[in-house]
Amino acid sequence: MAIKVYSVMVNNKEEAYRAIASVGADKPGCLWMTPKAVHRLIMLDGVRPRQANIMKQEMLGKGGEAAVARGVVDNSVPETKVLLMGTLKQYESFLAKLKSQPFGLPAVAEQIRDVLAGQEGFIPYELDCRGKIIKLGERTLVMGILNVTPDSFSDGGKYCDPGLALEKARMMVAEGADIIDLGGESTRPGYAPVSLEEELARVMPVMKRLAKEITVPVSIDTTKAEVARQALEEGAGIINDQWGLRSDPAMAGIAAKYGAPLVLMHNQKFAFYRDLIGDIAESLRESIGIALSAGAPREKVIVDPGLGFGKNAEQNLEVLRRLKELRCLRQPILIGPSQKSTIGKVLNLPVEERMEGTAASVAVGIVGGADIVRVHDVKEMARVARMTDAIMGRVKWYHG
């Protein structure tokens, strides 16, 4: 019989273990070989030549590789990026040696170790949203968007009445929403900021009803700490901050005081990046640091790369394409591609005709590691999520 030859792709140690076990290797052999089967590329930026030279030497000594700028060897450049390339087994030996080196390299070794751990994903866990529980990591969760603004680009003015908003929220839960995201200030391009008083007047009558009558957690989509505080007092379970704790310095303390999970979104005023994913990751890492410093536990922090915020269409597509790289942050990931202008530009379609583009973005995002998708069309996107989860092996499926 002819020998069959084909490729096998693994993304983490769990998949590598399964692939090795499938050939009939025993458990000790699987455990020994697994770190050799997973190859990782890690980028470091702002490395001084003497640090880079040590990294290059040590990684080569372990059988891996490290790409550095040409001027590193003769110190003709002040700093460089370093691209490390190796298996997990090689990194294990490399990091052990790096911890004994000077020039701040032991601290860098710990950062690299964190990035490697993040790429393995996290064990599913229950997130307490102030009394209402959701499970992260087991399947993709769906966050339904509920805007109570007259100028939202999608459903402006439709649900400003508390009764209509409650009816809409109930419908989204029935369609598969795991979280309802309530917002009172539009963030569409060219939006006009609203005062604290106006935002409170929009969201509080609705929040009072939702928190009492909706079975799933309700998140408050706001950048104002006082709006978040009053919403939490009325029973909100999550804070969704579109400026990642950069807009209102009191926000982190409010979240910590009330024990509320935080969604930290990347945002900036201009679509200029030195290194798109690297800059987003560093900004989100700083936001996480603000949250932790205020007393918020790490397990209650969720990150959002901010599709459509401070990014042009090409950059939004690249973020979706490279979403998996943000696993380095070791936090659950939320994405909000729903009906965004990037879809309109790619397909040349108005807002009301962007469902298929949203579906494609949601599916690609889930494949890239998104744990929560924030959408307008809950029924349709919940189906997309369930199907994508089944394809990715995140959930068991069966015929009814």
C-alpha positions as CSV (number, residue, x, y, z in Angstrom):
1,M,0.0,0.0,0.0
2,A,1.3,3.4,-0.9
3,I,2.3,5.7,2.0
4,K,0.0,8.7,2.4
5,V,1.7,12.1,3.1
6,Y,-0.2,15.1,4.4
7,S,0.2,18.1,6.6
8,V,-1.1,18.6,10.2
9,M,-1.6,22.0,11.7
10,V,-1.5,22.6,15.5
11,N,-2.3,25.9,17.2
12,N,-1.5,25.0,20.8
13,K,-0.2,22.2,23.1
14,E,-3.6,20.6,23.4
15,E,-3.9,20.1,19.7
16,A,-0.3,19.0,19.5
17,Y,-0.9,16.4,22.2
18,R,-3.9,15.0,20.3
19,A,-2.0,14.8,17.0
20,I,0.9,12.9,18.7
21,A,-1.5,10.6,20.5
22,S,-3.2,9.8,17.3
23,V,-0.1,7.9,16.0
24,G,-0.2,5.6,19.0
25,A,2.5,7.2,21.2
26,D,2.2,6.5,25.0
27,K,1.3,9.2,27.4
28,P,4.9,10.0,28.6
29,G,6.0,10.2,25.0
30,C,3.1,12.6,24.1
31,L,4.0,14.8,27.1
32,W,7.7,14.9,26.1
33,M,7.1,15.6,22.4
34,T,4.2,18.1,22.7
35,P,6.4,21.2,23.4
36,K,8.5,20.2,20.3
37,A,5.4,20.3,18.1
38,V,4.3,23.8,18.7
39,H,6.3,26.6,17.0
40,R,5.9,30.2,18.1
41,L,7.0,33.6,16.7
42,I,7.4,36.3,19.3
43,M,8.1,40.0,18.4
44,L,10.0,42.3,20.8
45,D,10.2,46.0,20.1
46,G,12.5,48.6,21.6
47,V,15.4,46.2,22.3
48,R,18.9,47.6,22.9
49,P,21.7,46.0,20.8
50,R,23.5,44.4,23.7
51,Q,20.2,42.8,24.8
52,A,19.5,41.7,21.2
53,N,22.9,40.2,20.8
54,I,22.4,38.0,23.9
55,M,19.0,36.9,22.7
56,K,20.3,36.0,19.3
57,Q,23.2,34.0,20.7
58,E,21.0,32.2,23.3
59,M,18.2,31.4,20.9
60,L,20.6,30.0,18.3
61,G,22.2,27.9,21.0
62,K,18.9,26.3,21.7
63,G,18.2,25.4,18.0
64,G,15.9,28.4,17.4
65,E,16.4,31.7,15.6
66,A,16.2,35.4,16.3
67,A,16.0,38.0,13.6
68,V,17.5,41.4,14.5
69,A,18.3,44.6,12.6
70,R,21.5,44.6,10.6
71,G,23.2,47.3,12.8
72,V,22.9,45.3,16.0
73,V,26.1,43.4,15.7
74,D,28.2,46.6,15.5
75,N,25.9,48.7,17.7
76,S,25.2,51.2,14.9
77,V,21.5,51.3,15.7
78,P,20.1,52.6,19.1
79,E,17.5,49.8,19.3
80,T,15.9,47.1,17.2
81,K,12.9,44.8,16.9
82,V,13.7,41.1,17.7
83,L,11.7,38.3,16.1
84,L,12.1,35.1,18.1
85,M,11.4,31.8,16.3
86,G,11.3,28.5,18.0
87,T,9.4,25.6,19.5
88,L,8.0,25.7,23.0
89,K,10.8,23.3,24.0
90,Q,13.4,25.7,22.7
91,Y,11.7,28.6,24.4
92,E,11.8,26.7,27.7
93,S,15.6,26.4,27.6
94,F,16.0,29.9,26.2
95,L,14.0,31.5,28.9
96,A,15.8,29.6,31.6
97,K,19.1,30.9,30.3
98,L,17.7,34.5,29.8
99,K,16.8,34.7,33.5
100,S,20.5,34.6,34.4
101,Q,21.5,37.3,32.1
102,P,22.1,41.1,32.9
103,F,20.6,44.2,31.3
104,G,17.0,43.6,32.5
105,L,16.6,40.4,30.5
106,P,15.2,38.4,33.4
107,A,12.1,40.7,33.4
108,V,11.9,40.4,29.6
109,A,11.9,36.6,30.0
110,E,8.8,36.8,32.2
111,Q,7.1,38.9,29.6
112,I,7.9,36.4,26.9
113,R,6.6,33.6,29.2
114,D,3.3,35.5,29.6
115,V,2.9,35.9,25.9
116,L,3.6,32.2,25.3
117,A,1.1,31.2,28.0
118,G,-1.5,33.6,26.4
119,Q,-1.3,31.8,23.1
120,E,-2.4,28.6,24.7
121,G,-5.7,30.1,25.6
122,F,-7.4,29.9,29.0
123,I,-9.4,27.3,30.9
124,P,-13.1,28.1,30.7
125,Y,-14.4,29.8,33.8
126,E,-17.5,31.3,35.3
127,L,-17.6,35.1,35.4
128,D,-19.8,36.6,38.1
129,C,-21.5,39.7,36.6
130,R,-22.7,40.9,40.0
131,G,-25.0,38.0,40.6
132,K,-25.6,36.8,37.0
133,I,-23.2,34.2,35.8
134,I,-21.8,33.7,32.3
135,K,-19.2,31.1,31.3
136,L,-16.2,32.3,29.3
137,G,-14.2,30.1,27.0
138,E,-16.6,27.2,26.6
139,R,-18.4,28.7,23.6
140,T,-18.7,32.0,21.9
141,L,-21.0,34.4,23.8
142,V,-23.3,36.8,22.0
143,M,-23.7,40.4,23.2
144,G,-26.9,42.1,21.9
145,I,-26.6,45.8,21.2
146,L,-29.4,48.0,22.6
147,N,-29.0,51.6,21.8
148,V,-31.2,54.2,23.5
149,T,-29.9,57.1,21.3
150,P,-31.7,59.2,18.7
151,D,-28.6,59.2,16.4
152,S,-27.3,55.6,16.4
153,F,-26.2,54.6,12.9
154,S,-28.2,51.4,13.0
155,D,-31.3,51.8,15.1
156,G,-31.3,55.4,16.2
157,G,-34.4,56.4,18.1
158,K,-36.2,53.0,17.9
159,Y,-35.7,52.0,21.5
160,C,-35.6,55.2,23.5
161,D,-38.9,54.3,25.2
162,P,-38.2,52.0,28.2
163,G,-41.1,49.7,27.3
164,L,-39.9,49.2,23.7
165,A,-36.3,48.8,25.0
166,L,-37.4,46.0,27.4
167,E,-39.3,44.3,24.6
168,K,-36.3,44.4,22.3
169,A,-34.0,43.1,25.1
170,R,-36.4,40.2,25.8
171,M,-36.5,39.4,22.1
172,M,-32.7,39.3,21.9
173,V,-32.4,37.0,24.9
174,A,-34.9,34.7,23.2
175,E,-32.8,34.8,20.1
176,G,-29.7,33.8,21.9
177,A,-28.1,36.9,23.5
178,D,-26.0,36.0,26.5
179,I,-25.5,39.7,27.4
180,I,-27.4,42.9,26.6
181,D,-25.2,45.9,26.1
182,L,-27.1,49.2,26.8
183,G,-25.7,52.4,25.5
184,G,-26.9,56.0,25.6
185,E,-24.3,57.9,23.6
186,S,-23.7,57.2,19.9
187,T,-20.2,56.5,18.7
188,R,-21.0,56.7,15.0
189,P,-18.5,58.7,12.8
190,G,-19.1,62.4,13.4
191,Y,-21.2,61.8,16.5
192,A,-21.8,64.7,19.0
193,P,-20.9,63.9,22.6
194,V,-23.7,64.2,25.1
195,S,-23.7,65.6,28.6
196,L,-23.7,63.4,31.7
197,E,-27.2,64.5,32.5
198,E,-28.5,63.6,29.0
199,E,-26.8,60.2,29.0
200,L,-28.3,59.4,32.4
201,A,-31.7,60.5,31.3
202,R,-31.5,58.1,28.3
203,V,-30.1,55.0,30.0
204,M,-31.3,55.0,33.6
205,P,-35.1,54.5,33.0
206,V,-34.2,51.6,30.7
207,M,-31.5,50.1,33.0
208,K,-34.0,50.0,35.9
209,R,-36.3,47.8,34.0
210,L,-33.7,45.6,32.3
211,A,-31.8,44.8,35.4
212,K,-35.0,43.6,37.1
213,E,-36.7,41.8,34.2
214,I,-33.9,40.4,32.0
215,T,-32.3,37.1,33.0
216,V,-28.9,37.7,31.4
217,P,-26.3,40.3,32.5
218,V,-26.8,43.8,31.3
219,S,-23.6,45.8,30.5
220,I,-23.5,49.6,30.5
221,D,-21.7,51.0,27.4
222,T,-20.3,54.3,28.7
223,T,-17.1,56.2,29.1
224,K,-18.4,58.2,32.1
225,A,-17.7,56.8,35.6
226,E,-20.9,58.4,37.1
227,V,-23.1,56.8,34.4
228,A,-21.4,53.5,35.2
229,R,-21.9,54.0,39.0
230,Q,-25.6,54.8,38.8
231,A,-26.1,51.9,36.3
232,L,-24.4,49.5,38.7
233,E,-26.5,50.8,41.6
234,E,-29.6,49.8,39.5
235,G,-28.2,46.3,38.8
236,A,-25.9,46.5,35.7
237,G,-23.5,43.6,35.7
238,I,-20.7,44.8,33.4
239,I,-19.0,48.0,32.4
240,N,-18.1,48.4,28.7
241,D,-15.7,51.3,28.4
242,Q,-14.9,52.3,24.8
243,W,-11.8,54.2,25.9
244,G,-10.3,51.5,28.0
245,L,-10.2,53.5,31.2
246,R,-8.4,56.4,29.4
247,S,-11.4,58.8,29.3
248,D,-12.5,59.1,32.9
249,P,-9.9,58.4,35.6
250,A,-12.6,57.4,38.1
251,M,-13.9,54.5,36.0
252,A,-11.4,51.8,37.2
253,G,-12.1,52.6,40.8
254,I,-15.9,52.3,40.2
255,A,-15.5,48.9,38.6
256,A,-13.3,47.6,41.5
257,K,-15.6,49.0,44.2
258,Y,-18.7,47.3,42.7
259,G,-16.9,44.1,41.6
260,A,-18.0,44.7,38.0
261,P,-16.4,42.9,35.0
262,L,-14.8,45.4,32.6
263,V,-14.6,45.4,28.8
264,L,-11.6,47.5,27.9
265,M,-11.7,48.7,24.3
266,H,-8.7,50.0,22.3
267,N,-9.4,53.5,20.9
268,Q,-7.4,56.4,19.7
269,K,-8.0,59.6,17.8
270,F,-6.0,58.9,14.6
271,A,-5.5,55.8,12.5
272,F,-1.7,56.0,12.7
273,Y,0.3,53.0,14.0
274,R,4.0,52.1,14.1
275,D,3.0,48.4,14.4
276,L,-0.7,47.8,14.3
277,I,-1.1,44.7,16.5
278,G,1.9,45.6,18.6
279,D,0.5,49.1,19.4
280,I,-3.0,47.8,20.1
281,A,-1.6,45.1,22.4
282,E,0.6,47.5,24.3
283,S,-2.3,50.0,24.7
284,L,-4.6,47.3,26.0
285,R,-1.9,46.0,28.3
286,E,-1.7,49.5,29.8
287,S,-5.5,49.6,30.2
288,I,-5.3,46.2,32.0
289,G,-2.6,47.6,34.3
290,I,-4.9,50.6,35.2
291,A,-7.7,48.1,36.1
292,L,-5.5,45.9,38.2
293,S,-3.9,48.8,40.0
294,A,-7.4,50.0,41.0
295,G,-8.1,46.6,42.5
296,A,-10.0,44.9,39.7
297,P,-9.2,41.2,39.5
298,R,-7.6,40.0,36.2
299,E,-10.3,37.4,35.6
300,K,-12.9,40.2,35.4
301,V,-11.1,42.0,32.5
302,I,-12.1,41.5,28.9
303,V,-10.3,43.2,26.0
304,D,-11.7,44.6,22.7
305,P,-9.4,45.6,19.9
306,G,-11.9,48.3,18.9
307,L,-12.9,47.6,15.3
308,G,-13.9,50.8,13.7
309,F,-12.3,53.0,16.3
310,G,-9.1,54.9,15.4
311,K,-8.6,52.5,12.5
312,N,-9.2,52.7,8.8
313,A,-10.9,49.9,6.7
314,E,-7.6,48.2,5.9
315,Q,-6.5,48.3,9.5
316,N,-9.9,46.8,10.7
317,L,-9.5,44.0,8.2
318,E,-5.9,43.3,9.4
319,V,-7.1,43.3,13.1
320,L,-9.6,40.6,12.3
321,R,-7.1,38.7,10.2
322,R,-4.5,38.8,13.0
323,L,-6.9,38.6,16.0
324,K,-5.2,35.5,17.4
325,E,-2.1,37.5,18.1
326,L,-3.9,39.4,20.8
327,R,-4.1,36.2,22.8
328,C,-0.8,37.3,24.2
329,L,-2.7,39.5,26.6
330,R,-4.1,36.4,28.4
331,Q,-7.6,37.9,28.6
332,P,-10.9,36.9,26.9
333,I,-11.5,38.9,23.7
334,L,-14.6,40.7,22.6
335,I,-15.1,42.0,19.0
336,G,-17.8,44.3,17.6
337,P,-17.8,44.1,13.8
338,S,-21.5,44.4,13.5
339,Q,-22.6,46.6,10.5
340,K,-19.4,48.6,10.6
341,S,-18.4,51.0,7.9
342,T,-15.6,48.7,6.8
343,I,-18.2,46.2,5.7
344,G,-19.9,49.0,3.8
345,K,-16.7,50.0,2.1
346,V,-15.7,46.5,1.1
347,L,-19.1,45.5,-0.2
348,N,-20.3,49.0,-1.2
349,L,-23.5,48.5,0.9
350,P,-25.6,50.7,3.2
351,V,-26.0,49.8,6.9
352,E,-29.3,47.9,6.4
353,E,-27.6,45.5,3.9
354,R,-24.5,44.5,5.9
355,M,-25.7,41.3,7.6
356,E,-23.7,38.9,5.4
357,G,-20.5,41.0,5.9
358,T,-21.1,41.0,9.6
359,A,-21.6,37.2,9.5
360,A,-18.3,36.7,7.7
361,S,-16.5,39.0,10.2
362,V,-18.0,37.2,13.2
363,A,-17.0,33.8,11.9
364,V,-13.4,34.9,11.1
365,G,-13.3,36.6,14.6
366,I,-14.3,33.4,16.3
367,V,-11.7,31.4,14.4
368,G,-9.2,34.0,15.5
369,G,-10.1,33.6,19.1
370,A,-13.0,35.9,19.9
371,D,-14.9,34.8,23.0
372,I,-17.7,37.3,22.8
373,V,-19.2,39.0,19.7
374,R,-21.2,42.2,20.0
375,V,-23.9,42.3,17.4
376,H,-27.2,43.9,16.3
377,D,-28.7,40.9,14.6
378,V,-28.7,38.4,17.5
379,K,-30.7,35.6,16.0
380,E,-28.6,35.3,12.8
381,M,-25.2,35.9,14.5
382,A,-26.0,33.4,17.3
383,R,-26.4,30.8,14.5
384,V,-23.2,31.9,12.9
385,A,-21.5,31.6,16.3
386,R,-22.9,28.1,17.0
387,M,-21.9,26.9,13.6
388,T,-18.4,28.3,13.8
389,D,-17.9,26.9,17.3
390,A,-18.9,23.5,16.0
391,I,-16.4,23.7,13.1
392,M,-13.7,24.8,15.6
393,G,-14.5,22.0,18.0
394,R,-15.4,24.3,20.8
395,V,-18.9,22.7,21.3
396,K,-20.4,19.3,20.9
397,W,-23.2,19.2,18.3
398,Y,-25.9,16.6,17.6
399,H,-29.1,16.1,15.7
400,G,-32.2,16.8,17.8
